[in-house]
């Protein structure tokens, strides 16, 4: 049995980790409890037209005539870029 961190809101395996948080509380989240949606995932029309960045697990959704948003392949908003993701979960040291 592997020893993984649990979500700080439930007993599920944590697949998201809030990287800037340092005191150990409320920094691991499961996919059900991660806060989604952040302006850091928005880009302007000009950025969209000039981007060569292809994301294997992301897509761009048009929000308005001037803005686009990165989303996952299930069309869910992504959390802030300050969260790391690991599908296998984060092992305890």
N, C-alpha and C positions, 0 to 999 in steps of 0.2 A: 504494500500500500504506500502510495506516495503521500507526502505531507505538503499540501498546498494551502495557501492562504484562502480564507473564506471571505465572502463579501461582508462588508461592515454593516449591511442592512438585513442580511438573511444568512442562511447556512450554505448557500450555493458556493461553488468554486469561483474564486475571483479571476476574471479574465482581463480586467482593466486595473491599472495602477496609476495613481496620481503622483507624478514624479516630483513636483516641488515640495510636497508635504513631507515634513521631516520627523514629527514626533510619534509616528506610528499609528495614530488613530484615524479612522475614516479615510484611508487612502487606497483600499482595495475594494473593487466593485464587480458584481456579476453583470452580465449583459442586460438583465432586467432592471437593475438599479442605477446604471450609469446615467448621468445627466447628459442629455443629447442636445445639440444645437449650440453653436458658438459663432460669433462673427468672424473668428479667425479662419473659418471654413468658407467664407464668401470671397469671391473674386469679382472684379469689374468686367464689363464687356471687353474692354481693351486688353486686360490680362488674359481673358479667355481666348481672344483672337490671336494672341502672341505666345500662348503657352505651348511648350513641346513636352510638358510633363504628363506622362501616361501613368496612371495608377492602376495596378492590377486588380485591386479589390474595391476601387472607388469609381464613381461616375459623377458627371456634372449635371445638375438640374438647373434649368432657367428659373430664376425667382421673379425677375422683372425684365424690362427692356435694357436695364443697365447692370444687373447683377446675376451671378450664378453661385451655386452652392455645391460643395462636394458632399456626396452621400454614399452609403455603402450599397452593395448590389441588391439588397432587399429594400432599397429606397428609404432607409432610415437615416435621419440626420446623424452626423458623426459628433462625438464629443470634442471638446477642446483639444488642441494639439499637445497640451501638457499631460495627456493620458497616454500611457503605453498599453498596447494590446498584446495578449498572448493566448491563443485558443486553447493551449494545453494548461493554462493557469500558471500562477507564480509559486514556485516551490519555496518553502520556508528554509532558511539556512540552518 
